[in-house]
Amino acid sequence: MRMFKPATRPALPADAIGFISRRDDRPERLALFRADGTLSNTFRIDETIETLRPALAAAGMTVDAQGIVRRVA
């Protein structure tokens, strides 16, 4: 099983469920990583954090400027 890693990993607060970063093997794409660093989803090449915000909001999540993803309370 291949392990996909984030290119960068922010310091996560206790309430974070994950973070958005570029994949180290596909730096042209953003991906959602779980808090433990495992890959959850890879997004289209033209996606940005701004274009992902509505889809994440519809799923009950927010993403801050550093790419940290939290559940909406």
C-alpha positions as CSV (number, residue, x, y, z in Angstrom):
1,M,0.0,0.0,0.0
2,R,1.4,3.3,-1.1
3,M,1.5,6.1,1.5
4,F,0.8,9.6,0.3
5,K,2.4,12.4,2.3
6,P,1.7,16.1,2.6
7,A,4.3,18.5,1.2
8,T,3.8,20.7,4.3
9,R,2.1,20.0,7.6
10,P,0.9,22.8,9.9
11,A,0.9,22.6,13.7
12,L,-2.7,21.4,14.4
13,P,-4.8,22.6,17.3
14,A,-6.7,20.0,19.3
15,D,-10.0,20.7,17.5
16,A,-8.6,20.2,14.0
17,I,-9.8,17.2,12.0
18,G,-7.3,17.6,9.2
19,F,-5.6,20.1,6.9
20,I,-5.2,21.0,3.3
21,S,-1.8,20.8,1.7
22,R,-0.1,19.8,-1.5
23,R,0.7,16.1,-2.0
24,D,4.5,15.5,-2.0
25,D,4.2,13.3,-5.1
26,R,1.7,15.5,-6.9
27,P,2.6,19.1,-5.9
28,E,0.3,20.5,-8.5
29,R,-2.8,19.3,-6.5
30,L,-4.2,20.2,-3.2
31,A,-5.3,17.3,-0.9
32,L,-7.2,16.9,2.3
33,F,-5.2,15.1,5.0
34,R,-6.6,13.7,8.2
35,A,-5.1,15.0,11.5
36,D,-2.8,11.9,11.6
37,G,-1.3,12.9,8.2
38,T,-3.0,10.2,6.1
39,L,-4.6,11.2,2.8
40,S,-8.3,11.6,2.7
41,N,-9.1,13.3,-0.7
42,T,-7.2,14.7,-3.6
43,F,-8.7,17.6,-5.5
44,R,-8.8,18.8,-9.1
45,I,-5.7,20.6,-10.4
46,D,-7.6,23.9,-10.6
47,E,-8.9,23.8,-7.0
48,T,-7.8,26.3,-4.4
49,I,-8.6,26.7,-0.7
50,E,-11.1,29.4,-1.7
51,T,-12.9,27.2,-4.2
52,L,-13.0,24.3,-1.7
53,R,-14.6,26.3,1.1
54,P,-18.2,25.9,-0.2
55,A,-17.9,22.1,-0.5
56,L,-16.3,21.8,2.9
57,A,-19.0,24.1,4.4
58,A,-21.7,21.9,2.9
59,A,-20.1,19.0,4.6
60,G,-20.0,20.8,8.0
61,M,-16.4,21.9,7.9
62,T,-14.4,25.1,7.9
63,V,-10.9,25.8,6.6
64,D,-8.8,28.6,7.8
65,A,-6.0,30.6,6.0
66,Q,-3.4,28.0,7.0
67,G,-5.5,25.2,5.6
68,I,-6.5,23.7,9.0
69,V,-9.9,22.0,8.7
70,R,-12.4,21.9,11.6
71,R,-15.9,20.7,12.1
72,V,-18.5,23.4,12.5
73,A,-19.9,23.4,16.0
